[in-house]
Amino acid sequence: MRWHSRASERRPKEGRPSLLWFRQDLRLADNPALAAAAAQGPVIPLYVLEDNGAWPPGGAARWWLHESLVALAARIPLVVLHGAAAEVVPAFARTAGTSAVYWNRRYDPAGIACDKVVEASLKNDGVDAESFNGRLLFEPWEISTSIGGSFKVFTAFARACAEKPVRPPGEAPRVRWHGWEERAPVDSLGLKPQVGWYASMEKLWQPGELGAKKRLRRVAGDVAAHYKNRRDFPAMDGTSRLSPHLHFGEVSPQTVWHAASRAAAEEKASAAQSVQQFLRQLIWREFSWHLLYHFPALPEKPWNPKFARFHWRSDPETLRLWQKGLTGYPIVDAGMRQLWRTGWMHNRVRMIAGSFLVKHLLQDWRSGEEWFWDTLVDADLANNAAGWQ
Ligand SMILES: Cc1cc2nc3c(=O)[nH]c(=O)nc-3n(C[C@H](O)[C@H](O)[C@H](O)COP(=O)(O)OP(=O)(O)OC[C@H]3O[C@@H](n4cnc5c(N)ncnc54)[C@H](O)[C@@H]3O)c2cc1C
């Protein structure tokens, strides 16, 4: 038996609401935990801001999260709380008299540890806990080598994924929301920055499920068909820019997968090839999470132990010039300034700017990883760590 609960044997007690604990799955469509909760009766939707751990959301991600929660709270009676989820969730479940708590699983070390504590605490109180996969195409343990081990090489991992079908996405369920009177506004979480540095981001992005849907429509049309020819040119708007939406779970990877696959079926053979390349990027995302799950120290320790004793030149001024886009190398500086203004950077430029910091300026990769963590709207523990490693 793994750390998470499977379908619970007990059924919610008549008339009592259940709790849907939103995490990085800020959407109503294709949300397996929500669908299961809705099938049982009235649902209280809850979000808990946990920002005391090792990797609390960075500045740009906090802005995005604020906007995404505001968008969600405009559609459902979302309860927002702040604190350590291991205590807050069971306490709220007790106060609200809920019969069961539903959530979609997470795969980062701190999240896994926390969820185990929450589950044990709920069970102790006689409250059911049920969890689902709402975040990945395949959970990290579903893809394994022929001897049941984890993968270290992407191509072999991708081959193993290709043998598994991707389940079709589900619709948004009909939900009987159970209002909770003492609801604080999303503002009370203090996520929105005091200074308006995010103005340039507001023009570019629409956080939330509806924004993700709009972006996905573009991907299913133009982007997927031309992805192969455009994705390597940073000056072109040739990639999906779905990464923050995927990170916050405003759209499921299954939804993206099937939307792009449908586009391939409707287009010419050349477009089908292009879509295959796009789908491969979603498998990179899976691979990052597979690595983090099996190597939980990925964000902090070198994947290759050879580098554990490497003598980095830790020079704050060199790092500052890189961060501000003042190295004098145009493509590096352009990328770093794009990151600062938009919260996003093209993949190829992330690779160039990252390699430049590590291999040319000889700064510790973790200083770059931390800067990206603070400035990317799509800052994602697994993808960022894997990118830097
Ligand atoms: C140093 C470095 C740091 C990175 N940090 C992050 C991060 O914090 N968050 C993040 O989401 N991605 C990160 N990436 C991966 C990649 O750069 C972004 O996912 C991509 O640029 C997002 O743009 P897009 O949505 O237009 O991607 P598309 O090309 O349209 O790809 C579609 C989706 O596939 C996934 N994807 C694409 N490329 C990768 C990749 N190389 N690894 C993992 N998943 C991928 C993303 O979810 C993306 O939204 C990093 C890469 C590097 C080299």
The ligand as an ORCA input file, in Angstrom:
! r2SCAN-3c Opt
* xyz 0 1
  C      16.845     26.119    -16.416
  C      15.406     25.743    -16.715
  C      14.416     25.995    -15.791
  C      13.077     25.642    -16.050
  N      12.134     25.912    -15.097
  C      10.834     25.552    -15.340
  C       9.832     25.801    -14.359
  O      10.092     26.288    -13.252
  N       8.534     25.474    -14.676
  C       8.196     24.905    -15.885
  O       7.018     24.630    -16.111
  N       9.163     24.634    -16.797
  C      10.443     24.943    -16.580
  N      11.405     24.690    -17.530
  C      11.011     23.938    -18.738
  C      10.574     24.773    -19.955
  O      11.499     25.784    -20.213
  C       9.183     25.393    -19.772
  O       8.254     24.412    -19.347
  C       8.662     25.995    -21.080
  O       9.566     26.962    -21.559
  C       7.310     26.630    -20.840
  O       6.856     27.268    -21.997
  P       5.611     26.713    -22.820
  O       4.479     26.466    -21.906
  O       5.394     27.638    -23.953
  O       6.183     25.310    -23.315
  P       5.760     24.392    -24.545
  O       6.963     24.244    -25.388
  O       4.530     24.859    -25.192
  O       5.527     22.970    -23.859
  C       4.260     22.551    -23.351
  C       4.383     22.182    -21.891
  O       5.283     21.099    -21.724
  C       6.032     21.258    -20.508
  N       7.462     21.409    -20.844
  C       8.003     21.962    -21.957
  N       9.343     21.863    -21.926
  C       9.658     21.253    -20.772
  C      10.897     20.868    -20.163
  N      12.076     21.076    -20.750
  N      10.839     20.275    -18.940
  C       9.662     20.022    -18.338
  N       8.455     20.352    -18.880
  C       8.454     20.969    -20.082
  C       5.524     22.522    -19.846
  O       4.533     22.176    -18.904
  C       4.935     23.292    -21.017
  O       3.919     24.200    -20.638
  C      12.750     25.023    -17.284
  C      13.756     24.785    -18.213
  C      15.061     25.140    -17.946
  C      16.130     24.875    -18.985
*
